[in-house]
């Protein structure tokens, strides 16, 4: 009888998508799942996002900046990091200087401009995940 002593592969990284354009969010979910990630949900507001984070504890959040409601993505990202230490990667179509400066103040783990290539998405998620793992040790 032989025993396989190979270590178990790490569990897949869990990603929450915060995006108010549903078709874009679904496309992003399909891309991420095809790449081996687990998408814990799609949210489009502060309340939905916090609910998902409390319930599913994603490893990384992909965050749109412009969202409907009282809280934009930058405010939500700041809250998520301070409250849950969940790393956020911005995924936005806004690259103007004032938005970029506001986003940088929230200490994001990445900032990607839509449309994004799958390779850039993987790099940003992996980097955010690894950085957060190191910080929590």
C-alpha positions in Angstrom: 0.0 0.0 0.0 1.5 3.3 -1.0 0.9 6.6 0.6 0.8 9.8 -1.4 2.8 12.4 0.5 2.4 15.2 -1.9 1.1 18.3 -0.2 -2.5 19.3 -0.9 -2.8 22.1 -3.4 -3.7 25.4 -1.8 -7.4 26.2 -1.8 -8.5 28.5 -4.6 -8.5 32.2 -4.0 -12.0 33.5 -3.2 -12.9 36.8 -5.0 -15.8 39.1 -4.5 -16.8 41.3 -7.5 -18.2 44.7 -6.7 -19.6 46.0 -10.0 -22.9 47.7 -10.8 -22.9 46.8 -14.5 -24.3 43.3 -14.2 -23.3 42.0 -17.7 -19.7 43.1 -17.0 -19.8 41.5 -13.6 -21.0 38.2 -15.0 -18.3 38.2 -17.7 -15.7 38.9 -15.1 -17.1 36.0 -12.9 -16.9 33.6 -15.9 -13.3 34.7 -16.6 -12.2 34.3 -13.0 -13.9 30.9 -12.6 -12.2 29.7 -15.9 -8.9 30.8 -14.3 -9.6 28.7 -11.2 -10.8 31.3 -8.8 -13.9 31.0 -6.7 -16.3 34.0 -7.0 -18.1 34.4 -3.7 -20.6 36.8 -5.2 -21.4 40.0 -7.0 -22.3 43.1 -5.1 -23.2 46.6 -6.3 -23.6 48.6 -3.1 -22.0 49.2 0.3 -24.7 47.1 2.1 -24.4 44.2 -0.4 -20.6 44.3 -0.2 -20.4 44.2 3.5 -23.0 41.4 3.7 -20.9 39.3 1.3 -17.7 40.0 3.1 -19.2 39.1 6.5 -20.7 35.9 5.2 -18.1 34.6 2.7 -14.8 36.2 3.8 -13.3 36.6 0.3 -9.6 36.7 0.0 -9.6 39.6 -2.5 -12.3 42.1 -3.6 -12.4 43.5 -7.2 -13.9 47.0 -6.8 -15.4 49.3 -9.3 -15.0 52.9 -8.2 -18.2 54.5 -9.5 -21.2 52.8 -7.8 -24.7 54.0 -7.1 -25.7 55.0 -3.6 -24.0 57.0 -0.8 -20.7 55.1 -0.8 -18.4 54.9 -3.8 -15.9 52.1 -4.3 -13.1 54.1 -2.7 -15.1 54.6 0.5 -16.2 51.0 0.5 -12.6 49.8 0.0 -11.3 51.9 2.9 -14.0 50.5 5.1 -13.3 46.9 4.1 -9.6 47.2 4.8 -10.1 49.0 8.2 -12.8 46.6 9.3 -12.0 43.3 7.8 -8.4 43.6 6.4 -9.7 42.4 3.0 -7.4 43.6 0.2 -9.1 45.5 -2.6 -8.0 45.7 -6.3 -9.7 48.5 -8.2 -11.1 47.7 -11.5 -12.4 50.9 -13.1 -12.7 52.9 -16.3 -11.7 56.0 -14.5 -8.0 57.0 -14.7 -8.2 60.7 -14.1 -5.7 62.2 -11.7 -8.2 63.2 -8.9 -9.8 59.7 -8.9 -6.3 58.0 -8.9 -5.2 60.2 -6.0 -8.3 59.5 -4.0 -7.9 55.8 -4.7 -4.3 55.8 -3.7 -5.2 57.2 -0.3 -7.2 54.1 0.4 -4.0 52.0 0.0 -5.4 49.6 -2.6 -3.5 46.4 -3.5 -4.0 47.2 -7.3 -5.5 49.5 -9.8 -6.6 48.1 -13.1 -8.2 50.1 -16.0 -11.1 48.5 -17.9 -11.1 46.6 -20.1 -8.6 44.4 -18.4 -6.6 41.5 -19.8 -6.9 38.2 -17.9 -3.1 38.1 -17.3 -3.3 41.5 -15.6 -6.2 40.4 -13.5 -4.4 37.2 -12.4 -1.2 39.2 -11.5 -3.2 41.8 -9.5 -5.3 39.1 -7.6 -2.2 37.0 -6.9 -0.2 40.0 -5.7 -3.0 41.3 -3.4 -3.6 37.8 -2.0 0.1 37.2 -1.3 0.7 40.7 0.2 -2.3 40.3 2.5 -1.1 36.8 3.6 2.3 38.2 4.5 0.8 41.1 6.4 -1.5 38.9 8.4 1.4 36.6 9.6 
